[in-house]
Amino acid sequence: MSVKAKIPLEMSVKAFLEKLRPVSAKSVFRFVTGNQSADMDSVVSAISYAYFYNQKNPSEQPYLPLVNITRDELRLRRDIVLLLQSHSISKDQLFFLDDVHELTKSAQSKLEIVLVDHCGLQGELLNALYDTQRLSVAAIIDHHADEGVFTNASPRIIHSNGSCSALVFNYWNRELGGIQDTEIVLMLLGPLLIDTSNMTQKVEAGDLEAFDHYKAVLLGGPTALQTAAVVNGSTPIEGFYLTLKAAKKNLEGFLFFDILRKDYKQFKFSGKSGESVTIGFSSLGKSMAWILKKFSTSQITETFDQMVQTFHLDVVVITTSYTKKETGEYTREFCYYPTKKSLEGLSNYLDPLQLDKNIYNKKEVEMAVEEISKTRSFHVYNQVNIRASRKQVVPAVKDAIEAKF
């Protein structure tokens, strides 16, 4: 494996990323990639892992931080764009699937991959490279369910935590003997706050360990958190969180197709009959009532068809999560659009989600669903088990497909 010239240790994250380009021709390219949803946790986990790896191993070939979407799709993730802009980082300084496609045009080129925020390969391109023995997985840091694959990866850290980025930080903090870099810590604070709703939900030991260190670094020195130029909230940390949250929730100008791609993952499961079932999972921060009011029936059905054709899907699953303004009640919904009649009964086998028809704005939603269902099969349910995010929904759907379909 070729070795890149040493990158100076004392540099900004932006300078580190700039040093990674241009990418010289190699037989093996090294990437660290987050999952296919490419949310803030995945993107920052990839950037920080690559940055810290170079700190620890400055003479070795660096890992290139890969965002597991196309470059154009980053515009849909306004919270990430805002966070990167605060560090003067543009999309041109990161790597996307477009870059992987270009770098792997030669049949001789191979990839060595570190997986963060997932433990099994996601996306058609990376899976195709793996299937042709052109991709290997070197390391994993993840907070999802262990899929039992790539067991020789080192490190292979997979356990529950609110934010994967905190696990990445904790690992490298131990490896590097105490990180005091305010810039990278401020970047890491973003996904921790987003994933734990400002340290109020899904907080686990790894999150607390990282958060304590972040506060010590950011609130104790001359470059305090106030330098993030945030104005919301009663404290700097709360203001930082509210600014990122507002950017994440801003859907102004988006098509329904954009909204479904904004936080999207795709999986292929094997049915009981041996036939594979490809399912796309889109997570939304708005109610289905909001979606059905904002977009016409024709826009919704056309978008479902576009999702199916673009991603070669058998089922489109939409999971919503939001707080009802009237009551302050946190709510989840499970919705799905199957393309095959045999898959229409999927909801009958999802007991862990506790689905019912107590849907928010039920009358309006059912009228819209009835209209859509004249030409398509679309199902909307209230999800009583509000603790089940997509992390739990995907395994539940997988189990149902494998056992009943």
BAMI-967818 format. One line per 10 residues: their letters; for each residue x, y, z of C-alpha. Coordinates in steps of 0.5 Angstrom, whole numbers. Layout:
! BAMI-967818
A = X Y Z; ...;
//
This chain:
! BAMI-967818
MSVKAKIPLE = 0 0 0; 3 7 -2; 4 12 4; 2 19 3; 7 25 5; 6 26 12; 1 31 14; 2 36 19; -1 35 26; -2 42 28;
MSVKAFLEKL = -8 44 23; -15 46 23; -20 41 20; -21 45 14; -13 45 13; -13 37 14; -19 36 9; -15 40 4; -9 36 4; -12 30 2;
RPVSAKSVFR = -13 33 -5; -12 32 -10; -12 24 -9; -6 21 -12; -7 14 -16; -7 8 -11; -8 1 -12; -12 1 -5; -16 8 -3; -18 8 4;
FVTGNQSADM = -24 11 6; -28 12 13; -36 12 11; -42 14 15; -49 10 14; -53 12 8; -58 17 11; -51 21 12; -54 25 18; -50 29 22;
DSVVSAISYA = -48 24 26; -45 20 20; -42 25 17; -38 28 23; -36 21 25; -33 20 19; -29 27 19; -27 26 26; -25 19 25; -20 21 19;
YFYNQKNPSE = -18 27 23; -16 23 29; -13 17 25; -8 22 22; -6 25 29; -5 18 31; -1 15 25; 2 22 21; 6 17 17; 1 13 14;
QPYLPLVNIT = -4 13 9; -10 17 11; -17 16 11; -21 20 7; -28 22 10; -34 19 5; -41 22 6; -45 16 3; -49 20 -2; -48 24 -8;
RDELRLRRDI = -45 31 -7; -51 34 -10; -56 31 -4; -52 34 1; -56 41 0; -62 37 3; -58 37 10; -58 44 12; -56 43 19; -50 39 16;
VLLLQSHSIS = -48 45 11; -49 50 17; -44 46 22; -39 45 16; -40 52 14; -38 55 21; -32 51 20; -31 54 13; -31 47 10; -35 46 4;
KDQLFFLDDV = -38 40 0; -32 40 -5; -27 39 1; -31 32 3; -31 26 -1; -38 23 -4; -40 17 -8; -39 21 -14; -31 21 -12; -32 13 -11;
HELTKSAQSK = -35 12 -17; -29 16 -21; -23 13 -17; -26 6 -18; -27 6 -25; -20 2 -26; -22 -5 -25; -15 -6 -21; -17 -1 -16; -19 -3 -9;
LEIVLVDHCG = -22 0 -2; -20 -1 5; -26 2 9; -28 4 16; -35 4 18; -38 9 23; -45 9 25; -47 3 22; -43 -4 22; -46 -7 15;
LQGELLNALY = -44 -4 8; -50 0 6; -51 3 -2; -51 -1 -8; -44 2 -10; -40 -1 -4; -44 -7 -4; -42 -8 -11; -35 -7 -10; -35 -12 -4;
DTQRLSVAAI = -38 -17 -8; -33 -17 -13; -27 -17 -8; -25 -10 -9; -27 -8 -2; -25 -10 5; -27 -7 12; -22 -5 17; -25 -2 23; -32 -1 26;
IDHHADEGVF = -35 4 31; -42 4 31; -48 4 36; -53 0 32; -55 -7 33; -49 -12 31; -50 -15 25; -45 -20 26; -41 -19 20; -33 -17 19;
TNASPRIIHS = -32 -20 26; -24 -19 24; -25 -11 24; -20 -8 29; -23 -4 33; -29 -7 32; -33 -3 37; -41 -4 37; -46 -2 43; -52 2 44;
NGSCSALVFN = -51 10 45; -54 16 43; -49 18 39; -44 14 35; -40 21 34; -39 20 42; -36 13 41; -31 15 36; -29 21 40; -28 17 46;
YWNRELGGIQ = -24 11 43; -19 17 40; -19 21 46; -16 14 50; -12 13 44; -9 20 43; -8 21 51; -13 27 52; -16 31 46; -16 39 47;
DTEIVLMLLG = -17 41 40; -23 46 41; -25 46 34; -26 39 33; -29 38 39; -34 44 37; -36 40 31; -37 33 35; -42 37 40; -47 38 34;
PLLIDTSNMT = -49 31 33; -49 29 40; -54 35 42; -58 33 36; -58 25 37; -60 26 44; -64 32 44; -60 37 48; -58 31 52; -65 30 55;
QKVEAGDLEA = -67 23 51; -63 17 49; -57 19 53; -52 13 55; -46 12 59; -41 14 52; -45 20 51; -44 23 58; -37 21 58; -36 25 51;
FDHYKAVLLG = -40 31 54; -36 32 60; -30 32 56; -33 37 51; -35 42 56; -29 42 60; -25 44 53; -30 49 50; -33 52 56; -26 53 60;
GPTALQTAAV = -22 56 55; -21 63 51; -24 60 45; -31 58 49; -37 56 46; -39 63 44; -35 63 38; -40 59 35; -44 65 33; -50 62 36;
VNGSTPIEGF = -56 67 39; -61 62 41; -62 59 48; -61 61 55; -54 58 55; -49 57 49; -50 50 49; -57 50 48; -57 56 43; -52 52 39;
YLTLKAAKKN = -57 46 39; -63 50 37; -59 53 31; -58 46 29; -64 43 30; -68 49 26; -63 48 20; -65 41 20; -72 42 21; -72 47 15;
LEGFLFFDIL = -76 44 9; -77 50 6; -77 49 -2; -76 42 -2; -80 37 -6; -83 31 -3; -78 27 -7; -73 31 -3; -76 30 4; -76 23 3;
RKDYKQFKFS = -69 23 1; -66 27 6; -66 22 12; -66 15 8; -63 8 9; -64 2 4; -64 -5 6; -65 -12 2; -68 -18 6; -69 -25 4;
GKSGESVTIG = -76 -27 5; -79 -34 7; -79 -36 0; -72 -34 -1; -74 -28 -6; -71 -22 -4; -75 -16 -2; -71 -9 -2; -74 -3 3; -73 4 3;
FSSLGKSMAW = -74 7 10; -75 15 10; -75 18 17; -79 25 17; -79 30 23; -86 32 21; -93 29 21; -96 25 16; -102 30 16; -97 36 15;
ILKKFSTSQI = -95 32 9; -102 30 6; -104 38 7; -97 40 4; -97 36 -3; -103 34 -7; -105 27 -8; -102 27 -15; -95 29 -12; -95 24 -7;
TETFDQMVQT = -96 18 -12; -91 21 -17; -86 21 -12; -87 14 -9; -86 12 -16; -80 16 -17; -77 13 -11; -79 6 -13; -76 7 -20; -70 11 -17;
FHLDVVVITT = -68 6 -12; -71 -1 -15; -75 -2 -9; -81 -7 -7; -83 -2 -1; -83 5 1; -83 6 9; -84 12 12; -83 13 19; -85 20 22;
SYTKKETGEY = -83 23 29; -86 30 32; -89 33 38; -96 35 37; -97 43 38; -104 42 42; -102 37 47; -94 37 47; -95 29 46; -89 26 42;
TREFCYYPTK = -91 22 37; -89 17 32; -92 14 25; -91 8 21; -93 9 14; -91 4 8; -93 4 0; -92 -3 -2; -91 -5 -10; -93 -12 -9;
KSLEGLSNYL = -100 -14 -7; -96 -20 -3; -93 -15 2; -99 -11 3; -100 -14 10; -94 -12 13; -97 -8 18; -100 -15 21; -93 -17 23; -90 -11 27;
DPLQLDKNIY = -92 -13 34; -86 -9 37; -88 -3 34; -95 -3 37; -99 0 31; -106 2 31; -111 7 27; -111 13 33; -108 17 27; -106 25 29;
NKKEVEMAVE = -112 29 25; -115 22 23; -121 25 19; -116 29 14; -111 23 14; -116 18 12; -119 22 7; -112 23 3; -110 16 4; -117 14 1;
EISKTRSFHV = -116 18 -5; -109 16 -6; -111 8 -5; -115 9 -11; -109 8 -15; -104 6 -10; -103 2 -4; -101 6 2; -102 5 9; -101 10 15;
YNQVNIRASR = -101 8 23; -100 11 29; -94 8 33; -96 7 40; -89 5 42; -85 11 41; -79 9 44; -78 5 37; -74 9 32; -71 7 26;
KQVVPAVKDA = -66 3 29; -71 -1 32; -76 -1 26; -71 -4 21; -70 -10 25; -78 -11 26; -79 -10 19; -73 -15 17; -76 -20 22; -83 -20 19;
IEAKF = -80 -21 12; -76 -26 14; -81 -30 18; -88 -28 14; -86 -27 7;
//
